[in-house]
Amino acid sequence: MSSVNISVVGAGSAVFSMRLVSDICKSPGLSGSHITLMDKDEERLHTVSVLARKLASELKFPLEFSTTTNLTEAVKGADFVINTALVGGHAFLDEMRKIGEKHGYYRGIDSQEFNMVSDYYTLTNWNQLGFMLQLARMIEASSPRTWLLIAANPVFEGTTLLTRQTCARVVGFCHGHMLVDEICKTIGFDIERVDWQIAGVNHGVWLNKFRLNGHSAHNKILEGFSESDSFKPTNPFDDTFSPAAKTMLDFYGLMPVGDTARNSTWAFHYDEETKKKWYGEPWGGVDSPEGWKWYTDMLASVVKMLKELALLLEADSATSLKQVYSHAYSSLPGGLREDARKFFDPDALSGEQHIPFINAIVNDEATRLVVNTPNTGIIPQLPEDIAVEVPALVDSDGIHPEEIDPPLPDRIVKWYLLPRIMRMEWALEAFLKKDPSLIVEILLRDPRTRSYEQAVSVVKEIFTVTEE
Ligand code: NAD
């Protein structure tokens, strides 16, 4: 058992904060650790602090907490820094999307071929990339031993940028790989008995290995797909067995995993009608106006609910968090109800990998995780200086990526990954040179662009609005 200093930057995150604290409370090897919660939004910070302290106390797990709005304080003395901050928040993303749409760019200019995810901005949110870089540089200057865990998007661009520009120890995480379990459940497999691997880049990962009893079971996955016309998603994220995923499987030769089915060419994303055809009615996937509204409304209701719970607990310290939490969550969609159940189940982790990673490093408990880490020959067909997303064993010596076997097929490398990597390179060059004319150049290769003037005018408006 080793106590360490863990800082969560952007601790008010609706997606992550409570999951991370709950996971620490289920990791006996991290007992006695000091958790620094950092956020620039004092109200959100206070809310998370009240709930986190109460959760640790109800689970009888010894932790120390402190809060700060100061990034330097959060970095000082930290062994691990987890970054979940979204600079500008969802409001900024919405504003950029609106400007893009005004100029004829449906879903905004950040929606690009192989990157349609609606909070994965690589072109307009330079503040987000700038914040990640600032954080990594502070860590680099403060301690070479500190790990920076990237949860905030864009994980691919962010992890690649930080590992190129700094010497900080950086690793990126995404929960997309958890969909391998969904594939297994749908076709009646126990994931514990399946020998599987995924490989690619963040939000572009492919199930290269799927074996049961030593034999490939890829064909069995086909049983999970229904006829295109009868595909009925249960929520906007339910796209693992969508017609989009099936068409990608047919063309690329392997099953797309997690958010990969969202990240296709424009063929599935031209407009709402097209999205509904490929991702199912009524939403047309999560990256449609209706699907994204469903998601952001849910996030907003979680933030509001957490704030109300914190107020309740402050008003009456005898109230149990478990009671109020479970009650409040019961009115939310199924996935969140499951979250609430897990918080208080001493044996259930959230499925996020940040805390298992820290535990593996600190306590030398070899753990298999899916990480975003510099390529260094792991996927030999791809450049070495990019972050790839692959399974790895993590222990006190660090990250030991698995050999990717069988290798990714040429079709995926040449028609999906290399074009996606080129778009990452364009975006990072534009960011590093702070050169909006490069964004114009990117848009000139975008099927939504009808004239040079259109690309210039949208970039002019966006970069005037975002000027600091
Ligand atoms: P959110 O807006 O609810 O939370 C972000 C938090 O960051 C807020 O509390 C905000 O106050 C804080 N913040 C903003 N600027 C800050 C700054 N300069 N310093 C400190 N804190 C700051 O966003 P969310 O929906 O919870 O998403 C957070 C991030 O996680 C996003 O980038 C999102 O795309 C990403 N995400 C990643 C995964 C994954 O698996 N890797 C999954 C979902 C979301």
Residues whose N, C-alpha, C, O or C-beta is under 5 A from the ligand:
A	BS01	NAD	V9 G10 A11 G12 S13 A14 V15 F16 M38 D39 K40 D41 R44 T84 A85 L86 V87 G88 G89 H90 D119 A151 A152 N153 F173 C174 H175
